[in-house]
Amino acid sequence: MRVLAALPMLLTAGCVGSTGGESFQFDAYAAGPESARSGSYAFVNGRGYAVELSRARLHVGAVYLNSAVQTSVASDTSCTLAGIYVAEVTSGLDVDLLSGTLQRFPGRGSATSDRALSGEVWLTGGAIDAESDATVILDVAGVAAKDGTEYPFGGTLTIGQNRALPPPNPALPGARPICKQRVVTPIPLELTGTPGDELLLRVDPAGMFSNVDFSTLETAQDGGVRFADDSRNQASDNLYNGLRASRGVYSFDWR
């Protein structure tokens, strides 16, 4: 095993490092909230909307557990964030967030029995630093209601050139690479895996919608409202920011 000093740039390039723990392989799963068992999921968001999701699918490209607490990718750091990865799953999975049933990643993960202090979820369909990626990361539909008005809604979100941010300084064109938009970190945790364990990622879509004001979305042709796959309006931005929230959406556990 070798110690990583930087974030791997490709989904297949990750490598688990060790400070002395036992190495092992494991099965990994993802799921929606435990209470989501009937193909729908209802909650009240922070704006007072009663939301019922009828579709919520998330594409997870990879997951990592790190022995360090990483600096947020939103800050002025490079894409190669220092740390030692103690667990990784590099096979992608489309997760039905309206099901609490465990959904297995197609490939096994690698880990060591070292303590992890933060997690990462990679929202990508290929290379983490690819300029373009047409993969649908989040696909949602449902109905929101407030003060007697209903808002049937839908939308798909991708993370490609539509999410590229201009550099703060024209002399530094690479200061805000697209990979920063695709890595959700640091997800707080304190976990130690052992041989025979399985890793579970739970995703609560309610956290993604916490700051969404549905009344400000654009009206779609079917009479409902639709999230834009860019920064066209604040409600769409807020869903995108919720997708990338490091707290209140994603949680890990060894089983």
C-alpha angles and dihedrals in degrees: 000000000000130000117245117224095182143033111270111246098212130051090240095045100072120117129189115230129200139209090198106304124133115268123228144156123241145183116249131205139185130201145162122251116314090243092057101092108128106059093267136073127200131196142143114247129216091267093059098257119143102224128193116185118209094176132023120158125170127192111215113193098187143332131219137187116209132200089217131061102244127220110251114266087230090073127080098278131121122257089254100080114189118243147100116266112217097177135021140176112189102176115099125237136190104221124205101218092192090068125075088194114112114257115201124229108235095235131049121248132231125228148156128223091250121123117265121211102181141022136216131206116197114211101198141111095213139343110016092224099043110133092221129038121165094186113130103236098181128022116181140169136166145105130285123194135191134161092357096308123113125208114196104201144183140169148153125221128204131180109222135101087326087072099042114126123212114247115258088231122036088214089063104052093167097052094106107036119185093245089075088066092053102051118078107203154190096027103179118237143130111213139151119196126205132195110285094032125124124215120231126195114193120193123196110200091195089076091058092058098043096112101031119127101198094192091070096056122107118263114250127217091259091058095255127101128262137205114237119232091228140037095289095126138010096246091057090047090051092053090049091049089049090053088057097042114130092205131051097016111057129044134171133205138171112231 
